[in-house]
Amino acid sequence: PRTLTEIALPNTQITELGSFEKFAVLNRVDLSLNRLCFARQVTGLFGAAPSLTDVNLAGNPICTTTNYRLFMVHNLPKLELLDGTYAPQTPFMPLIIPFTW
């Protein structure tokens, strides 16, 4: 797992993520079209925050929740693409983002 750079598990009925901490060089994750609904179900991704630049959760119910994009960009500081679209970082992001847990 320490050398894995990409994980692609689209449309596999995933409902919860474990920790991605051991994936030190992971830079791309595709978990599109799964069943991720709440912030608590995706926080495992944040363990790979130092290296993640491309995350695709498109088609998951979480994508339609308020502040979803802000929440993801705030917790993944190297993120460049989120769900296939540019995800700019901004120093003015609020530290606390209301979100459905």
C-alpha positions in Angstrom: 0.0 0.0 0.0 2.9 2.4 0.6 3.6 2.7 -3.2 0.0 2.7 -4.5 -0.7 6.0 -6.3 -4.2 5.4 -7.6 -7.4 3.6 -6.3 -10.4 3.2 -8.6 -13.5 1.6 -7.1 -16.4 3.2 -8.9 -20.0 1.8 -8.6 -19.1 -0.8 -6.0 -21.8 0.0 -3.3 -19.3 1.4 -0.8 -20.9 3.0 2.2 -18.0 3.7 4.5 -14.3 4.4 4.1 -11.5 3.2 6.5 -8.3 5.1 7.0 -6.1 5.9 4.0 -3.1 6.8 6.3 -0.9 4.0 5.0 -1.2 5.2 1.4 1.6 7.7 1.6 1.9 8.5 -2.1 -1.7 8.0 -3.1 -2.7 10.9 -5.4 -5.9 9.8 -7.1 -9.0 8.2 -5.7 -12.1 7.3 -7.8 -15.1 6.3 -5.6 -17.8 7.6 -7.9 -21.3 6.1 -8.0 -21.1 4.6 -4.5 -23.3 5.1 -1.4 -21.4 7.7 0.5 -23.9 10.1 2.2 -22.3 11.8 5.2 -19.0 13.5 6.1 -18.2 10.8 8.6 -18.2 8.3 5.8 -15.4 10.0 3.9 -13.1 11.3 6.6 -10.9 8.2 6.1 -9.6 9.9 3.0 -8.1 12.7 5.0 -5.3 10.3 6.2 -3.9 10.6 2.7 -4.3 14.4 2.6 -0.6 15.1 2.1 -0.6 13.5 -1.4 -4.2 13.4 -2.7 -4.6 15.7 -5.7 -7.6 14.1 -7.5 -10.7 12.8 -5.7 -13.8 11.7 -7.5 -16.9 11.1 -5.4 -19.4 12.1 -8.2 -22.7 10.2 -8.1 -22.6 9.7 -4.3 -25.3 11.3 -2.2 -22.8 13.3 -0.2 -22.1 15.5 -3.4 -25.5 17.1 -3.1 -25.1 18.2 0.6 -24.5 21.8 1.6 -20.8 22.9 1.7 -19.6 19.5 0.4 -17.0 21.0 -1.9 -15.7 23.4 0.8 -15.5 20.6 3.3 -13.4 18.4 0.9 -11.1 21.2 -0.3 -10.6 22.4 3.3 -9.6 18.9 4.5 -7.4 18.0 1.5 -5.0 20.8 1.1 -3.3 19.5 -2.1 -6.5 18.8 -3.9 -6.6 20.0 -7.5 -9.6 18.1 -8.9 -12.8 17.2 -7.1 -15.3 15.2 -9.0 -13.6 16.1 -12.3 -13.6 19.8 -11.8 -11.0 22.3 -10.6 -10.8 22.6 -6.8 -8.9 25.8 -6.0 -7.5 26.3 -2.5 -8.2 29.6 -0.8 -6.7 31.1 2.3 -10.0 32.6 3.2 -11.8 29.3 3.8 -13.6 29.2 7.2 -12.0 27.0 9.8 -15.4 25.6 10.8 -17.7 24.5 8.0 -21.2 23.5 8.8 -21.8 20.0 7.5 -24.0 17.0 7.9 -22.2 14.3 9.9 
